[in-house]
Amino acid sequence: MRILLILEQLAQFALGIFLIYLSEVHLPWWLWLILFFSPDIGMIGYLINTRVGAFTYNLLHHKAVAIAVLAFGYFTGDDRVMLAGLLLFAHSSFDRVFGYGLKYPDAFKHTHLGWMK
């Protein structure tokens, strides 16, 4: 089952990257790389405590948030907002391939995928 879940996340990651590639926004590769990893800024909340950290991390790594941002961009016709939603979606899928799931408020390594090693 673990392999099947990883393959599912890889497919979602590939879909996100493919849709980003099709976007009308053209940026240098190094900026794409920075933007791709920018949702990890949500880990800063852990400097306060695990409850705040889990909230800020989950806010930027929840796929429903990514889809809502994407939909908002689509319906407002803003390609940059759509791109932000796609980046959030692709990044969340990428993280889940490596076991970084949504966080419980008790510990960073306690995720909806189980305990990280």
SEBA-276669 format. One record per atom (N, C-alpha, C): atom name; residue number from 1; x, y, z. Coordinates in nm, 2 decimals. Atoms other than C-alpha are relative to their C-alpha. Layout:
! residues N
CA;NUM;X;Y;Z
...
//
This chain:
! residues 117
N;1;0.08;-0.12;0.00
CA;1;0.00;0.00;0.00
C;1;0.09;0.13;0.00
N;2;-0.09;-0.12;-0.01
CA;2;0.29;0.24;0.08
C;2;0.04;0.04;-0.14
N;3;-0.05;-0.03;0.13
CA;3;0.42;0.21;-0.27
C;3;-0.11;0.06;-0.09
N;4;0.11;-0.05;0.08
CA;4;0.08;0.27;-0.42
C;4;-0.03;0.15;0.04
N;5;0.02;-0.14;-0.05
CA;5;0.04;0.59;-0.21
C;5;0.11;0.09;-0.05
N;6;-0.11;-0.08;0.05
CA;6;0.38;0.71;-0.32
C;6;-0.02;0.03;-0.15
N;7;0.02;-0.02;0.15
CA;7;0.30;0.65;-0.69
C;7;-0.12;0.10;-0.02
N;8;0.11;-0.10;0.01
CA;8;-0.03;0.84;-0.64
C;8;0.05;0.14;0.02
N;9;-0.06;-0.14;-0.02
CA;9;0.16;1.14;-0.50
C;9;0.09;0.04;-0.11
N;10;-0.09;-0.03;0.11
CA;10;0.42;1.12;-0.78
C;10;-0.08;0.04;-0.12
N;11;0.08;-0.04;0.12
CA;11;0.14;1.13;-1.04
C;11;-0.06;0.14;0.02
N;12;0.06;-0.13;-0.03
CA;12;-0.02;1.43;-0.87
C;12;0.11;0.11;-0.01
N;13;-0.11;-0.09;0.01
CA;13;0.32;1.60;-0.85
C;13;0.03;0.02;-0.15
N;14;-0.03;-0.01;0.15
CA;14;0.38;1.53;-1.23
C;14;-0.11;0.08;-0.06
N;15;0.11;-0.08;0.06
CA;15;0.03;1.67;-1.31
C;15;0.02;0.15;0.03
N;16;-0.02;-0.14;-0.04
CA;16;0.11;1.99;-1.11
C;16;0.11;0.06;-0.08
N;17;-0.12;-0.05;0.07
CA;17;0.45;2.03;-1.28
C;17;-0.04;0.02;-0.15
N;18;0.04;-0.01;0.14
CA;18;0.29;1.97;-1.63
C;18;-0.09;0.12;-0.02
N;19;0.09;-0.12;0.02
CA;19;0.02;2.23;-1.57
C;19;0.08;0.13;0.02
N;20;-0.09;-0.12;-0.01
CA;20;0.28;2.48;-1.45
C;20;0.07;0.02;-0.13
N;21;-0.08;-0.01;0.13
CA;21;0.48;2.41;-1.77
C;21;-0.09;0.06;-0.10
N;22;0.10;-0.05;0.10
CA;22;0.16;2.49;-1.97
C;22;-0.04;0.14;0.03
N;23;0.04;-0.14;-0.03
CA;23;0.11;2.82;-1.79
C;23;0.05;0.11;-0.08
N;24;-0.04;-0.11;0.08
CA;24;0.14;3.15;-1.95
C;24;0.11;0.08;0.07
N;25;-0.11;-0.07;-0.08
CA;25;0.39;3.26;-1.68
C;25;0.13;-0.06;-0.03
N;26;-0.14;0.05;0.03
CA;26;0.75;3.24;-1.79
C;26;0.10;0.07;0.09
N;27;-0.10;-0.05;-0.09
CA;27;1.02;3.27;-1.53
C;27;0.13;-0.07;-0.01
N;28;-0.13;0.07;0.00
CA;28;1.39;3.18;-1.50
C;28;-0.01;-0.13;0.09
N;29;0.00;0.13;-0.08
CA;29;1.45;2.82;-1.37
C;29;0.03;0.02;0.14
N;30;-0.04;-0.02;-0.14
CA;30;1.61;2.94;-1.05
C;30;-0.11;0.06;0.08
N;31;0.12;-0.05;-0.07
CA;31;1.30;3.14;-0.96
C;31;-0.11;-0.10;0.02
N;32;0.09;0.11;-0.02
CA;32;1.08;2.84;-1.02
C;32;0.04;-0.08;0.12
N;33;-0.04;0.08;-0.11
CA;33;1.29;2.65;-0.78
C;33;-0.03;0.06;0.13
N;34;0.03;-0.08;-0.13
CA;34;1.26;2.92;-0.51
C;34;-0.15;-0.01;0.03
N;35;0.14;0.00;-0.01
CA;35;0.89;2.94;-0.57
C;35;-0.06;-0.14;0.04
N;36;0.04;0.14;-0.03
CA;36;0.85;2.56;-0.56
C;36;0.02;-0.03;0.15
N;37;-0.02;0.03;-0.14
CA;37;1.00;2.54;-0.21
C;37;-0.05;0.10;0.10
N;38;0.04;-0.11;-0.08
CA;38;0.85;2.86;-0.08
C;38;-0.11;-0.04;0.11
N;39;0.10;0.04;-0.10
CA;39;0.55;2.68;0.10
C;39;0.07;-0.05;0.13
N;40;-0.07;0.05;-0.12
CA;40;0.81;2.54;0.35
C;40;0.02;0.12;0.10
N;41;-0.01;-0.11;-0.09
CA;41;0.82;2.89;0.50
C;41;-0.10;-0.02;0.12
N;42;0.10;0.03;-0.11
CA;42;0.52;2.76;0.70
C;42;0.06;-0.07;0.12
N;43;-0.07;0.07;-0.11
CA;43;0.77;2.57;0.92
C;43;0.04;0.11;0.10
N;44;-0.04;-0.11;-0.10
CA;44;0.86;2.91;1.08
C;44;-0.09;0.00;0.12
N;45;0.09;0.01;-0.11
CA;45;0.55;2.86;1.30
C;45;0.05;-0.09;0.11
N;46;-0.05;0.09;-0.10
CA;46;0.74;2.59;1.48
C;46;0.10;0.07;0.10
N;47;-0.08;-0.08;-0.09
CA;47;0.96;2.86;1.63
C;47;-0.08;0.05;0.12
N;48;0.09;-0.04;-0.11
CA;48;0.66;2.96;1.84
C;48;-0.03;-0.12;0.09
N;49;0.02;0.13;-0.06
CA;49;0.54;2.61;1.93
C;49;-0.06;-0.09;-0.10
N;50;0.05;0.10;0.10
CA;50;0.41;2.29;1.77
C;50;-0.14;0.02;-0.05
N;51;0.14;-0.03;0.05
CA;51;0.05;2.40;1.76
C;51;0.00;0.10;-0.11
N;52;-0.01;-0.11;0.10
CA;52;0.12;2.72;1.57
C;52;0.07;-0.06;-0.12
N;53;-0.08;0.06;0.11
CA;53;0.38;2.53;1.36
C;53;-0.09;-0.09;-0.09
N;54;0.09;0.09;0.08
CA;54;0.13;2.26;1.26
C;54;-0.10;0.08;-0.08
N;55;0.10;-0.08;0.07
CA;55;-0.13;2.52;1.17
C;55;0.06;0.07;-0.12
N;56;-0.06;-0.07;0.11
CA;56;0.11;2.73;0.95
C;56;0.05;-0.09;-0.11
N;57;-0.04;0.10;0.10
CA;57;0.26;2.42;0.79
C;57;-0.12;-0.05;-0.08
N;58;0.12;0.06;0.06
CA;58;-0.08;2.27;0.72
C;58;-0.07;0.09;-0.10
N;59;0.07;-0.10;0.08
CA;59;-0.22;2.59;0.58
C;59;0.07;0.01;-0.14
N;60;-0.07;-0.01;0.12
CA;60;0.05;2.59;0.31
C;60;0.03;-0.13;-0.07
N;61;-0.02;0.13;0.06
CA;61;0.05;2.22;0.25
C;61;-0.13;-0.08;-0.02
N;62;0.13;0.07;0.01
CA;62;-0.32;2.13;0.24
C;62;-0.04;0.01;-0.15
N;63;0.04;0.00;0.14
CA;63;-0.43;2.03;-0.11
C;63;-0.13;0.07;-0.03
N;64;0.13;-0.08;0.02
CA;64;-0.78;2.18;-0.06
C;64;0.03;0.15;0.00
N;65;-0.03;-0.14;0.00
CA;65;-0.62;2.52;0.01
C;65;0.06;0.02;-0.14
N;66;-0.06;-0.02;0.13
CA;66;-0.41;2.47;-0.31
C;66;-0.10;0.01;-0.11
N;67;0.11;0.00;0.10
CA;67;-0.72;2.39;-0.51
C;67;-0.09;0.12;0.01
N;68;0.08;-0.12;-0.01
CA;68;-0.91;2.68;-0.37
C;68;0.07;0.12;-0.05
N;69;-0.08;-0.11;0.06
CA;69;-0.62;2.92;-0.46
C;69;-0.01;-0.01;-0.15
N;70;0.00;0.03;0.15
CA;70;-0.61;2.76;-0.81
C;70;-0.14;0.04;-0.06
N;71;0.13;-0.04;0.05
CA;71;-0.99;2.80;-0.85
C;71;-0.03;0.15;0.00
N;72;0.02;-0.15;-0.01
CA;72;-0.99;3.16;-0.73
C;72;0.08;0.07;-0.11
N;73;-0.07;-0.06;0.11
CA;73;-0.72;3.24;-0.98
C;73;-0.06;-0.02;-0.14
N;74;0.07;0.03;0.13
CA;74;-0.91;3.07;-1.26
C;74;-0.12;0.09;-0.02
N;75;0.12;-0.08;0.01
CA;75;-1.24;3.25;-1.18
C;75;0.02;0.15;-0.01
N;76;-0.03;-0.15;0.00
CA;76;-1.07;3.59;-1.14
C;76;0.09;0.03;-0.13
N;77;-0.08;-0.02;0.11
CA;77;-0.86;3.53;-1.45
C;77;0.14;0.04;0.03
N;78;-0.14;-0.04;-0.04
CA;78;-0.53;3.59;-1.26
C;78;0.09;-0.12;-0.01
N;79;-0.09;0.11;0.02
CA;79;-0.26;3.36;-1.40
C;79;0.10;-0.02;0.11
N;80;-0.09;0.01;-0.11
CA;80;-0.03;3.44;-1.11
C;80;-0.06;-0.08;0.12
N;81;0.07;0.07;-0.11
CA;81;-0.28;3.32;-0.85
C;81;-0.02;-0.15;-0.04
N;82;0.01;0.14;0.04
CA;82;-0.35;3.01;-1.05
C;82;0.13;-0.07;0.01
N;83;-0.13;0.06;-0.02
CA;83;0.02;2.94;-1.06
C;83;0.04;-0.02;0.14
N;84;-0.02;0.03;-0.15
CA;84;0.04;2.98;-0.68
C;84;-0.07;-0.12;0.04
N;85;0.08;0.12;-0.03
CA;85;-0.23;2.72;-0.65
C;85;0.07;-0.13;-0.05
N;86;-0.07;0.11;0.06
CA;86;-0.05;2.49;-0.88
C;86;0.13;-0.04;0.07
N;87;-0.13;0.02;-0.07
CA;87;0.28;2.54;-0.70
C;87;-0.03;-0.07;0.14
N;88;0.04;0.06;-0.13
CA;88;0.11;2.46;-0.36
C;88;-0.04;-0.14;-0.02
N;89;0.05;0.14;0.03
CA;89;-0.05;2.15;-0.51
C;89;0.12;-0.09;-0.03
N;90;-0.11;0.08;0.04
CA;90;0.27;2.02;-0.67
C;90;0.10;-0.02;0.12
N;91;-0.09;0.01;-0.11
CA;91;0.48;2.10;-0.36
C;91;-0.05;-0.10;0.11
N;92;0.06;0.09;-0.10
CA;92;0.24;1.92;-0.13
C;92;0.01;-0.14;-0.04
N;93;-0.02;0.14;0.05
CA;93;0.25;1.61;-0.35
C;93;0.14;-0.04;0.01
N;94;-0.15;0.03;-0.01
CA;94;0.63;1.63;-0.36
C;94;0.03;-0.04;0.14
N;95;-0.03;0.03;-0.14
CA;95;0.65;1.64;0.02
C;95;-0.06;-0.13;0.04
N;96;0.06;0.13;-0.04
CA;96;0.41;1.35;0.06
C;96;0.07;-0.12;-0.05
N;97;-0.08;0.11;0.05
CA;97;0.63;1.13;-0.16
C;97;0.11;-0.04;0.10
N;98;-0.10;0.02;-0.10
CA;98;0.89;1.17;0.11
C;98;-0.05;-0.02;0.15
N;99;0.06;0.02;-0.13
CA;99;0.65;1.12;0.40
C;99;-0.03;0.12;0.08
N;100;0.04;-0.12;-0.07
CA;100;0.59;1.48;0.50
C;100;-0.14;0.03;-0.02
N;101;0.15;-0.03;0.01
CA;101;0.22;1.48;0.56
C;101;-0.04;0.12;0.08
N;102;0.06;-0.10;-0.08
CA;102;-0.01;1.72;0.73
C;102;0.04;-0.03;0.14
N;103;-0.06;0.01;-0.14
CA;103;0.11;1.78;1.09
C;103;-0.11;0.00;0.10
N;104;0.08;-0.01;-0.13
CA;104;-0.06;1.70;1.42
C;104;0.07;0.10;0.09
N;105;-0.06;-0.11;-0.08
CA;105;-0.01;1.97;1.68
C;105;0.09;-0.04;0.11
N;106;-0.09;0.05;-0.11
CA;106;0.19;1.75;1.92
C;106;0.15;-0.01;-0.04
N;107;-0.14;0.02;0.04
CA;107;0.51;1.70;1.71
C;107;0.01;0.01;-0.15
N;108;-0.03;-0.02;0.15
CA;108;0.66;1.79;1.37
C;108;-0.01;-0.14;-0.07
N;109;-0.01;0.13;0.06
CA;109;0.72;1.42;1.30
C;109;-0.13;-0.08;0.00
N;110;0.13;0.07;0.00
CA;110;0.36;1.32;1.37
C;110;-0.09;0.05;-0.11
N;111;0.07;-0.05;0.11
CA;111;0.18;1.34;1.04
C;111;-0.13;-0.09;-0.03
N;112;0.12;0.08;0.03
CA;112;-0.15;1.21;0.89
C;112;0.04;-0.12;-0.08
N;113;-0.05;0.12;0.06
CA;113;0.07;0.96;0.71
C;113;0.06;-0.10;0.10
N;114;-0.06;0.07;-0.10
CA;114;0.20;0.83;1.04
C;114;0.12;0.07;0.06
N;115;-0.12;-0.06;-0.06
CA;115;0.52;0.90;1.24
C;115;0.11;-0.01;-0.10
N;116;-0.12;-0.01;0.09
CA;116;0.82;1.01;1.03
C;116;0.11;-0.06;0.07
N;117;-0.12;0.07;-0.05
CA;117;1.14;0.82;1.08
C;117;0.12;0.10;0.01
//
